[in-house]
């Protein structure tokens, strides 16, 4: 039988969508009795759970290896730590020596295709259900959520591969499996269409019982991101895409979202301020393990330094530290940008008791040299490192990103005067003075700086650099010379897909 590993609908115990932990025992519905399963609203919601489940990349160690190796190791603000340096499949990403047979890109490909396959299943099955079994508007809403997830998974693929197989429908026969790689503009059109549909049908915000579920705000945020990215790729249509991005990212589409105060900023990344007013799309992890559910990860070990009891798989680069420090101690509090203190632990009076320290001890007691390490994704106390796994949520999209994308769109539309106040609002949150300069070039440079210091370790930087055509120069600036844009701007189509899909040519 033809190999179809990339399209198998693996039976999963999947995360449910209301009551947060109540749904952790729900099973994937696509079993031998599939024809009898899709008869109730509860069944439709559990089917939707399967679409969300692939955000977890399998959970546990898989989550950080597949997501927090493959993406950050290709950028300049991250260094590979000793916890990763002994593993060839990780070092190949950092050194750009991977190929079509490399395992990490293949896993990313698989998880995203499984996710969009589950999404297509919901769109197909729920669309055919009797409307009478649903609460008013719920059938349409579930389909809209599935289309958001389908757009999201397709976009993750298209950000990493130059061409992908667009899967428009749920596969029910072997004849539908083989399919050629789609033209890039066709893939973008498909993604945009799904996000637009979801934005038109979903509520703008969610209540406590629906934490983590997609909203029209999430759909508009990713729609704006897709269109902004596309405006750089298809320069002949740049104005068209910028105009559409501005429409998606306008403030009216994000009513109810706002920046959290700086003293709550770190909480978005250490479990103390989850699903905040700034959160637009956030992966919901849970310590619950009933029914063999597994929605925990090991990011705290992956990120924490050896001194703090972690594996030290990932470290800030010298470039990131320099970027944080380049304006000097000009904040209204008398120090560096407040985001630096919430992103990193580093040698400074601030962490030697004036006013903070590191888990109850001064920085100099933990670290004998000047060694900046990440503070993001680290527990708030040393006791947090005692658990093998953590259930702290992971942010995927927040309102600060919407603001900076909006500023970038306005600036590229030759309106730096409209972009500057947005930038300054983010800087004020970080206790920083307003930016200097007002030209388009100066605002463009400031946007890059703000995206670096705001989103360190949030996996946007590589895509930012590629959008701006700056990956090679940025990597060379931190001493990494292995990047060849013609080979490494995008990942290679996995060999497993080439071997199993008769419509893809080598």
N, C-alpha and C positions, 0 to 999 in steps of 0.2 A: 504493500500500500504506500502511496505517496507520503513523504514526510510532511507533516503539517504542524511541527512543533511550535511555530510562531503564532498559531491560531487556535490551539487547543483551549477549550473552555474548561479550565481546571476547576473541579469542585472546591470551593473555598468557604471557610467560615469567615463571614464578612462583617464589616462595621455597619451597624444600622444608623438610622437617620433621625430618630427623635428619642428623647429621653436619654440620649448619649450612650449610657451603658446598657440600656435595656435590650439593645439590638445586637449585642456582641455574640449571641448564640444563633443568629440567623444563618442558614446555609444557602449557598448558591442554588438558584432554582432550576438551572438547566440540567435536569436529570432525565432518566428514562421516562418519567411521567410528566414531561414538560407540557404536553398537550392539556393535561388536567390541572396544571399548577396555576396558570394565569387566570384566576377567576375572582380574586378579591383585591381590594385596595392594599391590604397588608402584604399580599404576595407581590404586588407591583412595587411597593416600597422596598421589600427585601431584595427584589431584583435590582433596584436602583443602588442598593448597598454594594452589590458586586461591582458596579461601575466605579464607585468611590474607592473600593478596596485596593486597587492597584496604585494608588498614591503612596502606599506604604512600602513598595518595593520589597515585599516579603517580611518586613519588620526585622527586629533584632539587629545583628551585624550587617545584614544585607542593606538596611536602610542607609547607613553611612557609607558603606563601600560603593554602592551603586549610585548614590546621589551626591555624596560629599567627598568623593574622590574624582569621579569623572568630570564634574563641572568645575570645581575650584582649582584642581590641579592644572588646568589649562590657562589660568590667568596669572597676572603679575603680582597681585597683592597677597598671594598665598605662597607659602613654602612647604615643601614636603618634610614632615617630621620623621624622626627615627623610627616611629612605630609603623611607618609605611615603607621605609627604604629597603626593607628586607624582602619585599614581595614584588616579584617581577611584573605581575599584572597591574600593580599600582604605579611602579616606577615607569612603566612603558607609557602611561598617560602623561606623567609629569615631563618625561624626556621626549615625548612625541615620537616614540618608536613603535607604537601600536600598529596593528594591521587589521585586515578584514576578519581574521580568525581570533582576535583578542576578545577575552571573555566579558569585560565590563561593558563595552559598547553593545555587545549582543544582549546582555541582560537588560539594559536600558531599552533597547528596541523591543524586546519581548514583553516587558511589563507594560509599556505604553500600548502595544498592540492588543494585549489581553484586555487592558482597560477600555480601549475604544470598541473592542468586540463585545464586551459586556454592555457597553452603552448602546450599541446597535441592537443588541438583544432586547433591551428595554424599549427602545423606540419601536421596534417591530411588534413585540408581543403586547405591550400596553396599548399601542395604537389600535390593535385588533380586539381589545377587550370590550365588553358591554359597558357603555357609559353609566348605566344605572347602578353599578357596584361602587362608584366613586362619589365622594363628597363633591359638592359643586366646585368646578374648576380644577380639581385635583388631578384628573387624568391628563389634562393639557400641561399642568405644572410639572408632573413627573416626566413627561416627554421632553419638556423644555430643559429640565435638569440634566437628562441624559444627553441632550444635544450640547449642552455646555460642556459636559465631561468629554464627549466625543471631540469637540473643538479643542479642548485643552490637551488631550492626548495627541491629537494630530499636530498641534502647534509645538509641543515638546519634541516630537519627532522631527518636524521641519526645522526647528532651531538647531538641531544637531546633525541632520543629514541634508545634503543639498537636494536630493530627490527621495520621495517616500512613496509607498503604496497607499493611496487614499482608499479607505474602506467605507463606502457609502451605505452598505447594507449588511444585515446580519447573514452570515454564511450558513446555509442549511444543506448544501451539497458540495461534493468534492469538485464539481465542475467550476465552482465559484472561487476556488482557492487561488489558483494561479492568476496573477494580475500584474501588469507592467508597472514600473515606476511612473508616477504621474508628473507632468510638467509642474515646475515650481509655482507658476502663477495660478494653475488650476487648484493646486493644494491650498494656496493662500485664499483663493476665492471661496473654497469649501469651508475653511476655518472661519472666515469672516461671516459667512452666511449662518453658520451654527451659532456663533456668538451673538449676532444680531437677533436671531430668533429667540435665544434665551433671554436676552436683555428686554425683549418686548413682552415676555410672558411671566417672568419671575418677580417676586416681591423685592423691594430694594434692600430690606433688612430682614433678619430672622430673629425669632424669639429664643428664649433660653432653651426650650425643648428641641430646637432645630439647629443648634450650634454646628457649624461646619458645612452646612448645606449651601449650595450655590445660590446666589442672588443676582438681581439685575445689575447691581454694582460690580460684582465680580465679573459678570459677562462684559460689561462696558470697560472695565479696567483691562481685561485681556484683549478685548477688541481694539482698544486704543494702542496697546502694546504691539499687537499684530500689525496694525496700520502704520504705526511709527516705524517699525522695523522695515516694513515693505517700502516706505517712502525713500529709504536709503538704497534699497535693492533695485527698484525700478525708477530710476531718476527721471525718465520721460513723463512719469505720472506722479512725480513727487508732490506737486501742489494738490492734486486730487486726493492723495492719501493723507496728506497733512490736514486738509480740510475735514475729511471724514474722521480722523483721529481727534481733532479738536472737538467735534460734535460728541464723540463717545466719551471724552474725558471732561466734559463741561461740569461745573459744580452741581448743577441741577440733577445730575445722575448719581450723586453721592450724598444726598441728604441723610443726615444721621451719622455720618462718619466724620472723624476729626482726629487731629494729632493728639496723642496722649502727652501729659506733662513730662518733662525730662526725668523727674524722679520716678516715673513709672515706665520709662523707655526700656530699661534692661529687663523688666518683668515680662515683656513680650517674648523673651528668649530664655527665661529660666523657670518658667512655670508659675510665676506669681501674678501675672497680668494677662492671662489667656483670654482670647475672644474679646479684646478691648474695643474701644470706639475706633481705633486705627486699623483693626483687623478686617480685611476684605475677604481673604480666603486663607484658611488655616487648617492644617491637617490635625485632626482630633485623635490623640493617642489616649490610651486608658490602661490602668493597671489591672482591670478586670480580665480574668482568664477562664471564666466559666465557659463550658462547651468547647474547650480547646482554642478559644479565641486568643490571638496574639497581636496586640497592638501596643507594643513597647519597642524601644530602640536603645542603642548604646552610644548615642552621640556624646554623652558626657565623658565617656572614656576616650572616644576618638579625638575629642578636642582638648581635653585636659592635659596639661604637661606632666612629665614624669614626676616632677617634684610634688605635684598635687595628687599623685596616685593614678594618673591617666596613662593612656598608651602613647600620647603625643603623636598622633598620626598627621596632624596638620598644624601649621604655625603661621603667624603673620609674617610677611616678608619685610625686609628692610624698607621696601618701597611704601608699604602701608604705613609704617611708623613715621617715615619722612613726610608722607602726605598729611597725616594728622598734625605733625609738629610744624609744618612749613609756615603757618601764620604766626607762630609764637604763642606766648601766653597772653592773649588779648581778650579772653572771654570776660564777661562782666563779673565773673567770680574770681578773676585773677589768675586763672590757669589756662590750659589748652582747651580746645573744643570739648565740651562736656561729653560728646559722643565717644571721645577717645577713652575716657575713664570708665565708660560703660561697656566698651568693646574689648579693651585690653587691660591686663595687669602689667605694669611696667615700672621700672625704677624711677621713682619720683617721690618727693616728700608726701604727696597726696596719699600714697599707699603705705607710708611709714608712720601712720598715726595722725596725719594732718590733712584731712580729717578721718580718712578711712585706713583700713588695713586689709589683709587677705585672710578671710576666715578666722579672724581673731588674733593673727600674728602679723607682724610687719613684713612687708615685701622682702626686706633684706634678710629676714630670718628664714624665709622659704627659698630664696634665690641668692646664690653667692656671687652671681655675675649679673650684668644688665641683660636680662633675657625677657623681652616682651612675649607674652603668651595671651591667648584668647580668654576672655571672660564670658563672652556670649556662649550660650548653651551649657554653662557650668552651673551646678547646684549652688544654692545660696549658703550652704554650710558644708563643712568637710564631711559630715555624716551622710550627705547626699551621694558621696562616692562609694559608700558601702554596698549599695545595691548594684547588682550586675546589669540591670536595665533601668531605664527611666521612662516615664510616660508624659514628659513635658511636650506640649504641642510644638509644631513646627510651622512658622509663618511662611506662606507662599506669596501673598500679595497684601500690601498695606497701603493706607491712604497716602503716606509720604511718597510712595512710588508714583501714585496717580498725580500728585502735585508736581513732581519733578518731570514726569512725562509731559504734563500740560505745559510746563515752562519750556521744555525742549521744543515742543510743537510750535509754541508762540514765537520762540526765538528763530526757528527755521523759517517761519513765515515773515521774518524781518520785523518782528515786534519785540525787541529786547526790553523795551520800556515796560511791557506787560509781563514779561517773564521775571524781571528782577524782583518785584514785590513778593512773588511766590517763593523765590529762593530765600529772600530775607525772612520770610515767615518761618521757614525751616531752620534758618540760622538762629533766629531769636529763640526758638524752642531749645536750641543747644547752647544758649547763653553767649552767642557770638554776635559781634557787631555786623551791621549791614555790609554787603559785599562792596568792594571797590570796582570802579569801572562801570561803563554802561553800553559799550559797543556790542555788536552781535558776537564778535570774536571773544570779547571778555566774558560775556554771559555764557557763551558756549564752554569756555574753559572752566567757569565757576560751576556749571552744571556737572561737568565731569568730576570735579573735586567733591561736590556734594554727594554725588552718587557713590563715590569711593568710601567716604567716611560714614555715610548713612547706612549703606547696605553691605558692609564688610561681612563676609561669610554667609551671605544670603544668595549666592550663586547667580548674580546678574552680570558681574564684571566681564566675563568672557564675551557674552552676547553684546554688551555695550561696546567693547573694543572692536568687535567684528563689524558692528553696525557703522562705526565711525572709521573703519579701515585702519585701525591702529594696533592690531594684535602684535604683529612682528616687532614694531618699534618699542612697544611697551614691555614686552618680554625681554628684549635685548637690553633695555635700560636697567633691568635687574639681573643681568648676566646670563640669561637663558637664550641660547642661540639655535636651538633645535627646531624652531617653528618655521615651516614652509607654507605660506598661505595657499599655494596651489594644491597642497596635500592635506593640510591640517585645519583649514577654515571649517571643514565639515568632516564628520567621521565617515569611515568606509562602510558601505553596505555590508552587513554581517554575512560571513561566508555561509552560515546556516540558511539564511534567506535565499542566497544565490543558488544553493544546492537544492532547495526544496521548492522553489518557485520557477517553473519553466518559462515564465514570461520575462524573467530578468536575465540579461546577458552580462557576462563578466566584462 
